[in-house]
Amino acid sequence: MKVLMLNGSPRANGNTALALKEMETVFAENGVETEIVPVGNRPIRGCVACGGCAKTGKCVFDDLVNETAPKFEACEGLVVASPVYYASANATLVAFLDRLFYSTRFDKRMKVGASVVVARRAGTTATFDELNKFFTISGMPVASSHYWNEVHGRERGEAAQDEEGLQSLRALARNMSFLMKSIALGKEAYGLPEVEPRVFTHFVR
Ligand SMILES: Cc1cc2nc3c(=O)[nH]c(=O)nc-3n(C[C@H](O)[C@H](O)[C@H](O)COP(=O)(O)O)c2cc1C
């Protein structure tokens, strides 16, 4: 059982990295493997709406997006972590997620998603909502904690002082492990839910 963890910060060893490490320890205690992929420090361009992926199932820009796609397909859970920039997610991470989710055709249903946001002070819940929308359009159940998944800090390492924030991330990793294991059992017992032929309209017609 594996969780892929995307770090949307350009800062190596920043607060987002610290938040992910806190979760990694708990995943390990629960027998869940992890891999952290640094995204925010890479030159990732945005989607150009060329439609190439509809034919190939891959993005025409052959970079970290296509490299990460098979890892996403193979994992049972995805954690997306971002520093808050102007009350929003890091732009490089958003470009990456747009292309990753849009270009890949594999079934994402019942992979568990969780987003984690890191900020000095404000914009956390807007960013949390923004990131969760990638999961909730993809049939991915969202794991949650006893608080919204946020930790606070400005300079590198400051988030280590946010005891409440880190505790909520540990609870999140425990809940997410439980959910992934429960879904694995459910899949064995019942299989994945039936899928209707897709109705696709531009608003109403
Ligand atoms: C361009 C930029 C915009 C930022 N905007 C916000 C913001 O809107 N709200 C906030 O609380 N912190 C903001 N911050 C602070 C970061 O979210 C904070 O320093 C965070 O700990 C960075 O995480 P990292 O160490 O993983 O990079 C901003 C930082 C930068 C560089």
The ligand as an ORCA input file, in Angstrom:
! r2SCAN-3c Opt
* xyz 0 1
  C       4.967     34.711     -3.069
  C       4.539     34.347     -1.679
  C       3.240     34.578     -1.290
  C       2.817     34.242     -0.002
  N       1.512     34.442      0.334
  C       1.071     34.093      1.563
  C      -0.306     34.245      1.923
  O      -1.162     34.624      1.133
  N      -0.668     33.924      3.188
  C       0.237     33.472      4.125
  O      -0.155     33.245      5.248
  N       1.535     33.271      3.793
  C       1.983     33.573      2.529
  N       3.296     33.351      2.196
  C       4.199     32.705      3.191
  C       4.365     31.190      2.977
  O       3.128     30.552      2.804
  C       5.107     30.589      4.175
  O       6.380     31.187      4.292
  C       5.246     29.084      4.110
  O       5.798     28.631      5.337
  C       6.151     28.648      2.984
  O       6.256     27.242      2.973
  P       7.618     26.512      2.525
  O       8.635     26.784      3.600
  O       7.294     25.073      2.409
  O       8.020     27.094      1.202
  C       3.740     33.671      0.924
  C       5.062     33.443      0.514
  C       5.469     33.776     -0.757
  C       6.896     33.493     -1.183
*
